[in-house]
């Protein structure tokens, strides 16, 4: 059935124009992160800089090393610098248990092993939804990019990889 009146034609043209409009998808800046426990609190690091998660089988203290470096371990035939950021975040030091892992993080210029108490999950986060960390709650707020709504502090991979030995 063909439209016969000018008003019917106008309605059909309006509908066609509306349907022809391009719908722009909503762009969400998300990134994958690995969530882990550290002294009873949840933290995350970007998965893009994560090379591997390994068990800590041995640790050799490094005399004279400054915080946050706590020692060395052998990883794939090379020495890996172990970093424990609890003191930098104002967290209490705890002993390592069977759930403890080393997050091997890598950039073009640095590789570190970040000591964590337990690995929880890998998930995507919406970067635009991150909130600023509360001031005065941690000593080195420059390590924290932001906090998710379910209270996971997302750490800066660049700052972690640039920590001086």
C-alpha positions as CSV (number, residue, x, y, z in Angstrom):
1,X,0.0,0.0,0.0
2,X,1.5,3.3,-1.1
3,X,1.0,6.5,0.9
4,X,-1.5,8.7,-0.8
5,X,-1.6,11.9,1.2
6,X,1.1,14.5,1.8
7,X,0.9,14.0,5.6
8,X,1.5,10.3,5.2
9,X,4.5,11.0,3.0
10,X,5.9,13.5,5.5
11,X,5.5,10.9,8.3
12,X,7.3,8.2,6.3
13,X,10.1,10.7,5.4
14,X,10.5,11.6,9.0
15,X,10.7,8.0,10.1
16,X,13.2,7.2,7.3
17,X,15.4,10.2,8.3
18,X,15.3,9.0,12.0
19,X,16.2,5.4,11.1
20,X,19.0,6.6,8.8
21,X,20.7,8.5,11.6
22,X,24.0,7.0,12.6
23,X,24.2,5.9,16.2
24,X,27.6,6.5,17.7
25,X,28.6,3.7,20.1
26,X,29.4,4.9,23.6
27,X,33.2,4.8,24.0
28,X,34.2,3.4,27.3
29,X,37.9,3.6,28.2
30,X,38.4,0.3,29.9
31,X,41.5,-1.7,30.8
32,X,42.2,-5.2,32.0
33,X,43.8,-5.4,35.5
34,X,44.9,-8.1,37.8
35,X,43.4,-7.8,41.3
36,X,45.4,-9.0,44.3
37,X,45.4,-8.8,48.1
38,X,48.1,-7.0,50.0
39,X,47.9,-6.8,53.8
40,X,44.1,-7.4,53.7
41,X,43.4,-4.7,51.1
42,X,42.6,-5.1,47.4
43,X,44.9,-3.6,44.8
44,X,45.2,-4.0,41.0
45,X,47.9,-3.5,38.3
46,X,47.3,-3.1,34.6
47,X,47.5,-6.5,32.8
48,X,49.4,-4.9,29.9
49,X,52.6,-4.7,32.0
50,X,52.1,-8.1,33.6
51,X,54.4,-10.8,32.2
52,X,53.8,-13.7,34.5
53,X,52.5,-14.7,38.0
54,X,54.8,-17.1,39.8
55,X,55.1,-18.7,43.2
56,X,57.9,-17.4,45.4
57,X,60.2,-20.4,45.7
58,X,63.3,-18.6,47.1
59,X,64.3,-15.2,48.1
60,X,67.8,-13.9,48.8
61,X,68.0,-10.8,50.9
62,X,69.8,-7.9,49.3
63,X,72.0,-6.2,52.0
64,X,72.0,-2.4,51.7
65,X,68.9,-2.3,49.5
66,X,66.5,0.5,50.1
67,X,62.7,0.1,50.6
68,X,60.8,-1.2,48.6
69,X,63.4,-3.7,47.3
70,X,63.5,-6.7,49.6
71,X,65.7,-9.1,47.8
72,X,66.3,-11.1,44.7
73,X,65.0,-14.3,43.2
74,X,65.9,-16.5,40.3
75,X,63.4,-16.2,37.4
76,X,63.9,-17.9,34.1
77,X,67.6,-18.0,34.6
78,X,68.0,-14.3,35.5
79,X,68.0,-12.4,38.8
80,X,64.7,-10.7,39.5
81,X,64.5,-7.7,41.8
82,X,61.7,-8.3,44.4
83,X,59.7,-5.3,45.5
84,X,57.4,-5.1,48.5
85,X,55.4,-1.8,48.5
86,X,53.6,-2.3,51.9
87,X,55.8,0.3,53.7
88,X,55.3,2.8,50.9
89,X,51.5,2.4,51.1
90,X,51.5,2.5,54.9
91,X,50.5,-1.1,55.3
92,X,51.7,-3.4,58.0
93,X,54.4,-6.0,57.1
94,X,53.0,-9.5,57.1
95,X,54.7,-12.9,56.6
96,X,54.4,-14.6,53.3
97,X,52.2,-17.7,53.1
98,X,51.4,-20.4,50.5
99,X,49.1,-18.1,48.6
100,X,51.8,-15.4,48.2
101,X,52.8,-14.8,44.6
102,X,55.2,-12.7,42.6
103,X,53.8,-10.5,39.8
104,X,56.5,-10.2,37.2
105,X,56.0,-6.8,35.7
106,X,57.9,-5.6,32.7
107,X,58.5,-2.4,30.7
108,X,61.1,-1.6,28.0
109,X,63.6,-0.6,30.6
110,X,62.8,-2.5,33.8
111,X,61.6,-5.8,35.2
112,X,60.4,-6.3,38.8
113,X,58.8,-8.9,40.9
114,X,56.0,-7.4,43.0
115,X,55.3,-9.4,46.1
116,X,51.6,-9.9,46.8
117,X,49.7,-11.9,49.4
118,X,47.1,-13.5,47.1
119,X,46.0,-13.2,43.4
120,X,42.2,-12.8,43.2
121,X,41.1,-12.2,39.6
122,X,41.6,-10.6,36.2
123,X,38.9,-8.1,35.2
124,X,38.2,-5.1,33.1
125,X,37.7,-1.7,34.8
126,X,36.2,1.5,33.4
127,X,39.0,4.0,33.7
128,X,36.6,7.0,33.6
129,X,34.9,5.7,36.8
130,X,38.0,5.7,38.9
131,X,37.9,8.0,41.9
132,X,40.8,9.8,43.5
133,X,42.3,8.1,46.5
134,X,41.5,9.7,49.9
135,X,44.2,12.1,50.9
136,X,46.2,11.1,53.9
137,X,45.4,7.4,53.7
138,X,48.6,6.3,52.0
139,X,52.1,7.8,52.0
140,X,52.8,7.5,48.3
141,X,49.6,8.5,46.6
142,X,51.5,8.8,43.4
143,X,51.5,5.0,43.2
144,X,47.7,5.0,43.0
145,X,46.0,5.9,39.8
146,X,42.5,5.7,41.3
147,X,40.0,3.6,43.3
148,X,37.1,1.7,41.8
149,X,33.6,1.8,43.3
150,X,34.1,-1.5,45.0
151,X,37.3,-0.2,46.6
152,X,40.1,-1.7,44.6
153,X,43.1,0.7,44.4
154,X,44.6,0.6,40.9
155,X,48.3,1.1,41.0
156,X,50.5,2.9,38.4
157,X,52.5,0.4,36.5
158,X,54.9,3.1,35.3
159,X,55.6,4.3,38.9
160,X,56.1,0.7,40.1
161,X,58.5,-0.1,37.3
162,X,60.5,3.1,37.9
163,X,61.1,2.5,41.7
164,X,64.7,3.0,42.4
165,X,66.6,0.0,43.7
